[in-house]
Amino acid sequence: MTVYNLNGTKIAVEDTREMIATHTLKVGDRVRILEKPSYGDPKLHTGIIAGFEPFKDSPTLIIAYLEVGYNSAELKFVYLNALQDESKRFEVIPAFDDDLPLDKADVVELMNRNINKLEHDLDDAKRKKAYFLAKFGKVFGEVEQLIA
């Protein structure tokens, strides 16, 4: 096996027809994740190596990544190991300084909008529950108590 160093990336070549790129990553490193869904187009995400669990039969790499859309920014986690089919849906490479950076203020604003929407939905659910408890007692055979 011959190992070549091309611009900081080590490439191990067992056969000149097959080249394997290897990267050394550690917890906290920035990465780019290519998600290959079962249907639809591949998606590129920015993330970090959040952790590594050295299980004997299935060492697992934990990656936290941002899924940023037009109206939302969601922090997601993926657990990659040799035993999970989900691992085949993702490719991971180191992120480089010249990658398109995310704007922190924009991501935080999108997350704040999502929090506000969820808080509104929670308040709405609480109002509906209060209405149900106040008005639907007769349906369940409960008798309203009159205050004298």
Contact map, one row per residue, 1 for C-alpha under 8 A:
1110000000011110000000000000000000000000000000000000000000000000000000000000000000000000000000000000000000000000000000000000000000000000000000000000
1111000000011100000000000000000000000000000000000000000000000000000000000000000000000000000000000000000000000000000000000000000000000000000000000000
1111100001111000000000000000000000000000000000000000000000000000000000000000000000000000000000000000000000000000000000000000000000000000000000000000
0111110001111000000000000000000000000000000000000000000000000000000000000000000000000000000000000000000000000000000000000000000000000000000000000000
0011111111100000000000000000000000000000000000000000000000000000000000000000000000000000000000000000000000000000000000000000000000000000000000000000
0001111111100000000000000000000000000000000000000000000000000000000000000000000000000000000000000000000000000000000000000000000000000000000000000000
0000111110000000000000000000000000000000000000000000000000000000000000000000000000000000000000000000000000000000000000000000000000000000000000000000
0000111111000000000000000000000000000000000000000000000000000000000000000000000000000000000000000000000000000000000000000000000000000000000000000000
0000111111100000000011100000000000000000000000000000000000000000000000000000000000000000000000000000000000000000000000000000000000000000000000000000
0011110111110000000011100000000000000000000000000000000000000000000000000000000000000000000000000000000000000000000000000000000000000000000000000000
0011110011111000001111000000000000000000000000000000000000000000000000000000000000000000000000000000000000000000000000000000000000000000000000000000
1111000001111100001111000000000000000000000000000000000000000000000000000000000000000000000000000000000000000000000000000000000000000000000000000000
1111000000111111011100000000000000000000000000000000000000000000000000000000000000000000000000000000000000000000000000000000000000000000000000000000
1100000000011111011000000000000000000000000000000000000000000000000000000000000000000000000000000000000000000000000000000000000000000000000000000000
1000000000001111111000000000000000000000000000000000000000000000000000000000000000000000000000000000000000000000000000000000000000000000000000000000
0000000000001111111000000000000000000000000000000000000000000000000000000000000000000000000000000000000000000000000000000000000000000000000000000000
0000000000000011111000000000000000000000000000000000000000000000000000000000000000000000000000000000000000000000000000000000000000000000000000000000
0000000000001111111100000000000000000000000000000000000000000000000000000000000000000000000000000000000000000000000000000000000000000000000000000000
0000000000111111111110000000000000000000000000000000000000000000000000000000000000000000000000000000000000000000000000000000000000000000000000000000
0000000000111000011111000000000000000000000000000000000000000000000000000000000000000000000000000000000000000000000000000000000000000000000000000000
0000000011110000001111100000000000000000000000000000000000000000000000000000000000000000000000000000000000000000000000000000000000000000000000000000
0000000011110000000111110000000000000000000000000000000000000000000000000000000000000000000000000000000000000000000000000000000000000000000000000000
0000000011000000000011111000000000000000000000000000000000000000000000000000000000000000000011000000000000000000000000000000000000000000000000000000
0000000000000000000001111100000000000000000000000000000000000000000000000000000000000000000000000000000000000000000000000000000000000000000000000000
0000000000000000000000111110100000000000000000001000000000000000000000000000000000000000000001000000000000000000000000000000000000000000000000000000
0000000000000000000000011111100000000000000000001000000000000000000000000000000000000000000000000000000000000000000000000000000000000000000000000000
0000000000000000000000001111100000000000000000011111000000000000000000000000000000000000000000000000000000000000000000000000000000000000000000000000
0000000000000000000000000111110000000000000000011110000000000000000000000000000000000000000000000000000000000000000000000000000000000000000000000000
0000000000000000000000001111111000000000000000011000000000000000000000000000000000000000000001000000000000000000000000000000000000000000000000000000
0000000000000000000000000001111100000000000001111000000000000000000000000000000000000000000001110000000000000000000000000000000000000000000000000000
0000000000000000000000000000111110000000000001111000000000000000000000000000000000000000000111100000000000000000000000000000000000000000000000000000
0000000000000000000000000000011111000000000111100000000000000000000000000000000000000000000111100000000000000000000000000000000000000000000000000000
0000000000000000000000000000001111100000000111100000000000000000100000000000000000000000011110000000000000000000000000000000000000000000000000000000
0000000000000000000000000000000111110000011110000000000000000000000000000000000000000000011100000000000000000000000000000000000000000000000000000000
0000000000000000000000000000000011111000011110000000000000000000000000000000000000000000111000000000000000000000000000000000000000000000000000000000
0000000000000000000000000000000001111100111000000000000000000000000000000000000000000000110000000000000000000000000000000000000000000000000000000000
0000000000000000000000000000000000111111110000000000000000000000000000000000000000000000100000000000000000000000000000000000000000000000000000000000
0000000000000000000000000000000000011111000000000000000000000000000000000000000000000000100000000000000000000000000000000000000000000000000000000000
0000000000000000000000000000000000001111100000000000000000000000000000000000000000000000000000000000000000000000000000000000000000000000000000000000
0000000000000000000000000000000000001111110000000000000000000000000000000000000000000000000000000000000000000000000000000000000000000000000000000000
0000000000000000000000000000000000011011111000000000000000000000000000000000000000000000000000000000000000000000000000000000000000000000000000000000
0000000000000000000000000000000001111001111100000000000000000000000000000000000000000000000000000000000000000000000000000000000000000000000000000000
0000000000000000000000000000000001110000111110000000000000000000000000000000000000000000000000000000000000000000000000000000000000000000000000000000
0000000000000000000000000000000111100000011111000000000000000000000000000000000000000000000000000000000000000000000000000000000000000000000000000000
0000000000000000000000000000000111100000001111100000000000000000111000000000000000000000000000000000000000000000000000000000000000000000000000000000
0000000000000000000000000000011110000000000111110000000000000000111000000000000000000000000000100000000000000000000000000000000000000000000000000000
0000000000000000000000000000011110000000000011111000000000000011110000000000000000000000000000000000000000000000000000000000000000000000000000000000
0000000000000000000000000011111000000000000001111100000000000011100000000000000000000000000000000000000000000000000000000000000000000000000000000000
0000000000000000000000001111111000000000000000111111000000001111000000000000000000000000000000000000000000000000000000000000000000000000000000000000
0000000000000000000000000011000000000000000000011111000000001111000000000000000000000000000000000000000000000000000000000000000000000000000000000000
0000000000000000000000000011000000000000000000001111100000001110000000000000000000000000000000000000000000000000000000000000000000000000000000000000
0000000000000000000000000010000000000000000000001111110000111100000000000000000000000000000000000000000000000000000000000000000000000000000000000000
0000000000000000000000000000000000000000000000000011111000111100000000000000000000000000000000000000000000000000000000000000000000000000000000000000
0000000000000000000000000000000000000000000000000001111101110000000000000000000000000000000000000000000000000000000000000000000000000000000000000000
0000000000000000000000000000000000000000000000000000111111110000000000000000000000000000000000000000000000000000000000000000000000000000000000000000
0000000000000000000000000000000000000000000000000000011111100000000000000000000000000000000000000000000000000000000000000000000000000000000000000000
0000000000000000000000000000000000000000000000000000001111100000000000000000000000000000000000000000000000000000000000000000000000000000000000000000
0000000000000000000000000000000000000000000000000000011111110000000000000000000011100000000000000000000000000000000000000000000000000000000000000000
0000000000000000000000000000000000000000000000000001111111111000000000000000000011000000000000000000000000000000000000000000000000000000000000000000
0000000000000000000000000000000000000000000000000001111001111100000000000000001110000000000000000000000000000000000000000000000000000000000000000000
0000000000000000000000000000000000000000000000001111100000111110000000000000001110000000000000000000000000000000000000000000000000000000000000000000
0000000000000000000000000000000000000000000000001111100000011111000000000000111100000000000000000000000000000000000000000000000000000000000000000000
0000000000000000000000000000000000000000000000111110000000001111100000000000111100000000000000000000000000000000000000000000000000000000000000000000
0000000000000000000000000000000000000000000000111100000000000111110000000011110000000000000000000000000000000000000000000000000000000000000000000000
0000000000000000000000000000000010000000000011110000000000000011111000000011110000000000000000000000000000000000000000000000000000000000000000000000
0000000000000000000000000000000000000000000011100000000000000001111100001111000000000000000000000000000000000000000000000000000000000000000000000000
0000000000000000000000000000000000000000000011000000000000000000111110001111000000000000000000000000000000000000000000000000000000000000000000000000
0000000000000000000000000000000000000000000000000000000000000000011111111100000000000000000000000000000000100000000000000000000000000000000000000000
0000000000000000000000000000000000000000000000000000000000000000001111111000000000000000000000000000000000000000000000000000000000000000000000000000
0000000000000000000000000000000000000000000000000000000000000000000111110000000000000000000000000000000000000000000000000000000000000000000000000000
0000000000000000000000000000000000000000000000000000000000000000000111111000000000000000000000000000000000000100000000000000000000000000000000000000
0000000000000000000000000000000000000000000000000000000000000000000111111100000000000000000000000000000000000110110000000000000000000000000000000000
0000000000000000000000000000000000000000000000000000000000000000011110111110000000000000000000000000000000100110000000000000000000000000000000000000
0000000000000000000000000000000000000000000000000000000000000000011100011111000000000000000000000000000000000010000000000000000000000000000000000000
0000000000000000000000000000000000000000000000000000000000000001111000001111100000000000000000000000000000000000000000000000000000000000000000000000
0000000000000000000000000000000000000000000000000000000000000001111000000111110000000000000000000000000000000000000000000000000000000000000000000000
0000000000000000000000000000000000000000000000000000000000000111100000000011111000000000000000000000000000000000000000000000000000000000000000000000
0000000000000000000000000000000000000000000000000000000000000111100000000001111100000000000000000000000000000000000000000000000000000000000000000000
0000000000000000000000000000000000000000000000000000000000011110000000000000111110000010000000000000000000000000000000000000000000000000000000000000
0000000000000000000000000000000000000000000000000000000000011110000000000000011111010110000000000000000000000000000000000000000000000000000000000000
0000000000000000000000000000000000000000000000000000000001111000000000000000001111110010000000000000000000000000000000000000000000000000000000000000
0000000000000000000000000000000000000000000000000000000001100000000000000000000111110010000000000000000000000000000000000000000000000000000000000000
0000000000000000000000000000000000000000000000000000000001000000000000000000000011111010000000000000000000000000000000000000000000000000000000000000
0000000000000000000000000000000000000000000000000000000000000000000000000000000111111111000000000000000000000000000000000000000000000000000000000000
0000000000000000000000000000000000000000000000000000000000000000000000000000000000111111100000000000000000000000000000000000000000000000000000000000
0000000000000000000000000000000000000000000000000000000000000000000000000000000100011111110000000000000000000000000000000000000000000000000000000000
0000000000000000000000000000000000000000000000000000000000000000000000000000001111111111110000000000000000000000000000000000000000000000000000000000
0000000000000000000000000000000000000000000000000000000000000000000000000000000000011111111000000000000000000000000000000000000000000000000000000000
0000000000000000000000000000000000111100000000000000000000000000000000000000000000001111111000000000000000000000000000000000000000000000000000000000
0000000000000000000000000000000011110000000000000000000000000000000000000000000000000111111100000000000000000000000000000000000000000000000000000000
0000000000000000000000000000000011100000000000000000000000000000000000000000000000000001111110000000000000000000000000000000000000000000000000000000
0000000000000000000000000000001111000000000000000000000000000000000000000000000000000000011111000000000000000000000000000000000000000000000000000000
0000000000000000000000100000001110000000000000000000000000000000000000000000000000000000001111100000000000000000000000000000000000000000000000000000
0000000000000000000000101000111100000000000000000000000000000000000000000000000000000000000111110000000000000000000000000000000000000000000000000000
0000000000000000000000000000011100000000000001000000000000000000000000000000000000000000000011111010000000000000000000000000000000000000000000000000
0000000000000000000000000000010000000000000000000000000000000000000000000000000000000000000001111110000000000000000000000000000000000000000000000000
0000000000000000000000000000000000000000000000000000000000000000000000000000000000000000000000111110000000000000000000000000000000000000000000000000
0000000000000000000000000000000000000000000000000000000000000000000000000000000000000000000000011111100000000000000000000000000000000000000000000000
0000000000000000000000000000000000000000000000000000000000000000000000000000000000000000000000111111100000000000000000000000000000000000000000000000
0000000000000000000000000000000000000000000000000000000000000000000000000000000000000000000000000111110000000000000000000000000000000000000000000000
0000000000000000000000000000000000000000000000000000000000000000000000000000000000000000000000000111111000000000000000000000000000000000000000000000
0000000000000000000000000000000000000000000000000000000000000000000000000000000000000000000000000001111101100000000000000000000000000000000000000000
0000000000000000000000000000000000000000000000000000000000000000000000000000000000000000000000000000111111100000000000000000000000000000000000000000
0000000000000000000000000000000000000000000000000000000000000000000000000000000000000000000000000000011111110000000000000000000000000000000000000000
0000000000000000000000000000000000000000000000000000000000000000000000000000000000000000000000000000001111111000000000000000000000000000000000000000
0000000000000000000000000000000000000000000000000000000000000000000000000000000000000000000000000000011111111100000000000000000000000000000000000000
0000000000000000000000000000000000000000000000000000000000000000000100001000000000000000000000000000011111111110000000000000000000000000000000000000
0000000000000000000000000000000000000000000000000000000000000000000000000000000000000000000000000000000111111111000000000000000000000000000000000000
0000000000000000000000000000000000000000000000000000000000000000000000000000000000000000000000000000000011111111100000000000000000000000000000000000
0000000000000000000000000000000000000000000000000000000000000000000000111000000000000000000000000000000001111111110000000000000000000000000000000000
0000000000000000000000000000000000000000000000000000000000000000000000011100000000000000000000000000000000111111111000000000000000000000000000000000
0000000000000000000000000000000000000000000000000000000000000000000000000000000000000000000000000000000000011111111100000000000000000000000000000000
0000000000000000000000000000000000000000000000000000000000000000000000010000000000000000000000000000000000001111111110000000000000000000000000000000
0000000000000000000000000000000000000000000000000000000000000000000000010000000000000000000000000000000000000111111111000000000000000000000000000000
0000000000000000000000000000000000000000000000000000000000000000000000000000000000000000000000000000000000000011111111100000000000000000000000000000
0000000000000000000000000000000000000000000000000000000000000000000000000000000000000000000000000000000000000001111111110000000000000000000000000000
0000000000000000000000000000000000000000000000000000000000000000000000000000000000000000000000000000000000000000111111111000000000000000000000000000
0000000000000000000000000000000000000000000000000000000000000000000000000000000000000000000000000000000000000000011111111100000000000000000000000000
0000000000000000000000000000000000000000000000000000000000000000000000000000000000000000000000000000000000000000001111111110000000000000000000000000
0000000000000000000000000000000000000000000000000000000000000000000000000000000000000000000000000000000000000000000111111111000000000000000000000000
0000000000000000000000000000000000000000000000000000000000000000000000000000000000000000000000000000000000000000000011111111100000000000000000000000
0000000000000000000000000000000000000000000000000000000000000000000000000000000000000000000000000000000000000000000001111111110000000000000000000000
0000000000000000000000000000000000000000000000000000000000000000000000000000000000000000000000000000000000000000000000111111111000000000000000000000
0000000000000000000000000000000000000000000000000000000000000000000000000000000000000000000000000000000000000000000000011111111100000000000000000000
0000000000000000000000000000000000000000000000000000000000000000000000000000000000000000000000000000000000000000000000001111111110000000000000000000
0000000000000000000000000000000000000000000000000000000000000000000000000000000000000000000000000000000000000000000000000111111111000000000000000000
0000000000000000000000000000000000000000000000000000000000000000000000000000000000000000000000000000000000000000000000000011111111100000000000000000
0000000000000000000000000000000000000000000000000000000000000000000000000000000000000000000000000000000000000000000000000001111111110000000000000000
0000000000000000000000000000000000000000000000000000000000000000000000000000000000000000000000000000000000000000000000000000111111111000000000000000
0000000000000000000000000000000000000000000000000000000000000000000000000000000000000000000000000000000000000000000000000000011111111100000000000000
0000000000000000000000000000000000000000000000000000000000000000000000000000000000000000000000000000000000000000000000000000001111111111000000000000
0000000000000000000000000000000000000000000000000000000000000000000000000000000000000000000000000000000000000000000000000000000111111111100000000000
0000000000000000000000000000000000000000000000000000000000000000000000000000000000000000000000000000000000000000000000000000000011111111100000000000
0000000000000000000000000000000000000000000000000000000000000000000000000000000000000000000000000000000000000000000000000000000001111111100000000000
0000000000000000000000000000000000000000000000000000000000000000000000000000000000000000000000000000000000000000000000000000000000111111110000000000
0000000000000000000000000000000000000000000000000000000000000000000000000000000000000000000000000000000000000000000000000000000000111111111100000000
0000000000000000000000000000000000000000000000000000000000000000000000000000000000000000000000000000000000000000000000000000000000011111111111110000
0000000000000000000000000000000000000000000000000000000000000000000000000000000000000000000000000000000000000000000000000000000000000011111111110000
0000000000000000000000000000000000000000000000000000000000000000000000000000000000000000000000000000000000000000000000000000000000000001111111000000
0000000000000000000000000000000000000000000000000000000000000000000000000000000000000000000000000000000000000000000000000000000000000001111111000000
0000000000000000000000000000000000000000000000000000000000000000000000000000000000000000000000000000000000000000000000000000000000000000111111100000
0000000000000000000000000000000000000000000000000000000000000000000000000000000000000000000000000000000000000000000000000000000000000000111111110000
0000000000000000000000000000000000000000000000000000000000000000000000000000000000000000000000000000000000000000000000000000000000000000110011111000
0000000000000000000000000000000000000000000000000000000000000000000000000000000000000000000000000000000000000000000000000000000000000000110001111100
0000000000000000000000000000000000000000000000000000000000000000000000000000000000000000000000000000000000000000000000000000000000000000000000111110
0000000000000000000000000000000000000000000000000000000000000000000000000000000000000000000000000000000000000000000000000000000000000000000000011111
0000000000000000000000000000000000000000000000000000000000000000000000000000000000000000000000000000000000000000000000000000000000000000000000001111
0000000000000000000000000000000000000000000000000000000000000000000000000000000000000000000000000000000000000000000000000000000000000000000000000111
